[in-house]
């Protein structure tokens, strides 16, 4: 596996990320928040004219986007790209569900593959819901997505932004505790990374969702279902029951007038297209047949006698 670029690497503990993924793999289903964000992200597909025939659903089980994608592209083939063998097996099981199951894909067929394996290029959409904030080197992943797409294909993704859990961060800072979460990437920086990776016309957007709970215990349970603290400078070792009681007591400060505890989740959305490579007269350019056909369809190059051939 390639090592993260030190100039772009995020401050994430990869051991903690893998531990969180293993724990989440034991859950019966994807987190509710992921399902809701997938629904909201699918609404943004309405502005895209292209109807993909092949979709790469990156971390598909955790992203919970099968239903939204099938509704948008009922005839598309879907390749589910999972982080490891455990998640890949979960997606294979889900693909075998009975026809009445909400997890069943009845479109153009399903393939499941691990992200470390070779993935042939040619997709028209890379869909990545609520997974990018768990990636150590986003620019490297953007470059890979760009290479896997056809010309004029596009990427659509969502992830948590810097405003996520700001109330919890403030509480921890007031108590002098280490940060409860790793830092999140700002959407404008993500847009710059897309351009650097060779994407064109990136569009970034964000919204803040507020989740509420009736008790500190319910709040903490849902936060655990969303992953864990992957910051390298998080508190070392296990916390004591006494500290747990202190935390639950302090969380009461988040209660509003209705008595419910609320936390903010900033969700960033982005999409961008793979532009056709610029043809230079002073240097040879090699294009695949699929990319050349896409360029002809898009009007970026002329064919036959019009092109002077």
URDADA-V529457 format. One record per pair of residues at least 12 apart in sequence whose ideal C-beta (glycine too) atoms are under 7 Angstrom apart, sorted by the first residue. I is the first residue (numbers start at 1). J is the second residue. Records with the same first field share a line. If there is no record, write none. Layout:
I = J, J
//
This chain:
1 = 116
2 = 140
4 = 136, 137, 140
5 = 137, 139, 140
8 = 137, 139
9 = 136, 137
10 = 136, 185
11 = 182, 183, 231, 232
12 = 136, 182, 230
13 = 230, 231, 232
14 = 136
16 = 228, 229, 230
17 = 134, 230
19 = 228
20 = 227, 228, 230
21 = 83
24 = 62, 227
25 = 86, 87, 90
27 = 225
30 = 61, 62, 64
31 = 225, 226
33 = 226, 265
34 = 62, 63, 64, 129, 130
35 = 64
37 = 129, 130, 158, 267
38 = 63, 64, 65, 68, 129
39 = 68
41 = 129, 156, 158, 269
42 = 68, 72
44 = 156, 269, 271
45 = 72, 156
48 = 154
50 = 124, 152, 154
51 = 73
52 = 73, 76, 124, 125
53 = 76, 77, 124
54 = 76, 77, 79, 122, 123, 124
55 = 69, 73, 76, 78, 123, 125, 127
56 = 79, 81, 123, 125, 126, 127, 148
57 = 69, 78, 79, 80, 81, 127
58 = 81, 126, 127, 128, 131
59 = 81, 82, 83, 128, 131
60 = 80, 81, 82, 91
61 = 82, 87, 90, 91, 94
62 = 131
63 = 128, 129, 130, 131
64 = 129
65 = 127, 129
66 = 103, 105
67 = 102
69 = 127
70 = 105, 106, 107
73 = 107
74 = 107
75 = 107, 108
76 = 107, 108
77 = 108, 109
78 = 105, 107, 110
79 = 111, 113
80 = 110, 112
81 = 113, 115, 119
82 = 112, 114, 115
83 = 115
84 = 114
85 = 114
88 = 112, 114
91 = 112
92 = 112
95 = 110, 112
119 = 148
121 = 147, 148
122 = 150, 290
123 = 148, 149, 150, 153
124 = 149, 150, 153
125 = 153, 154, 156
126 = 145, 148, 149, 155
127 = 156
128 = 157
129 = 158
130 = 158, 159
132 = 157, 159
133 = 159, 160, 184
134 = 227
138 = 185, 190, 193
139 = 193, 196, 197
142 = 193, 194, 197
143 = 197
146 = 197, 198, 199, 274
149 = 274
150 = 274, 290, 291, 294
151 = 274, 276, 291, 294, 295
152 = 273, 274, 294, 298
153 = 274
154 = 271, 272, 273, 274
155 = 199, 271, 272
156 = 271
157 = 270
158 = 267, 268, 269
159 = 268
160 = 184, 265, 266, 267
161 = 184, 186, 187, 206, 266, 267, 268
162 = 184, 186, 266
163 = 208, 264, 266
164 = 184, 264, 265, 266
165 = 180, 181, 263, 264
166 = 264
167 = 254, 263, 264
168 = 180, 263
171 = 250, 253
175 = 250
177 = 235
178 = 233, 234, 235
179 = 231, 234
180 = 229
181 = 229, 231
182 = 230, 231
187 = 204, 206, 268, 270
188 = 204
190 = 204, 268, 270
191 = 204, 270
194 = 270, 272
199 = 272, 273, 274
200 = 272, 273, 275
201 = 272, 273
202 = 270, 272
203 = 270, 271
204 = 268, 270
205 = 269
206 = 266, 267, 268, 269
207 = 267
208 = 264, 265, 266
209 = 265, 267
210 = 262, 264
211 = 262, 263, 265
212 = 260, 261, 262
213 = 260, 261
214 = 260
216 = 248, 251, 252, 261
217 = 248
219 = 251, 261, 263
276 = 295, 300
//
